[in-house]
Amino acid sequence: MASIDHFCVFTKLNAPEQQRLIERGLRVGLRRDHPGQGTSNVCISFKDSYLDLLRITDDKTAHDLIAKPLGLY
């Protein structure tokens, strides 16, 4: 049986949602830039899943042929 363990939420560049989650006691874990995709993220981990706050950091790269199949736009 398949299960969902990864939830992605697109945010604005400064991710105001991140601060609201921190204020409610959640901890931000991994932070990564994604070269070639024009995105970066922060992750909030739970016992058996995680929430990925994903944001576009470079419009041009996110529109390039390599990143286009990802459907970021």
Sequence and secondary structure as in RCSB ss.txt:
>XXXX:A:sequence
MASIDHFCVFTKLNAPEQQRLIERGLRVGLRRDHPGQGTSNVCISFKDSYLDLLRITDDKTAHDLIAKPLGLY
>XXXX:A:secstr
     EEEEE  TT HHHHHHHHTT     EEEETTTTEEEEEEE SS EEEEEEES HHHHHSTTTGGG   
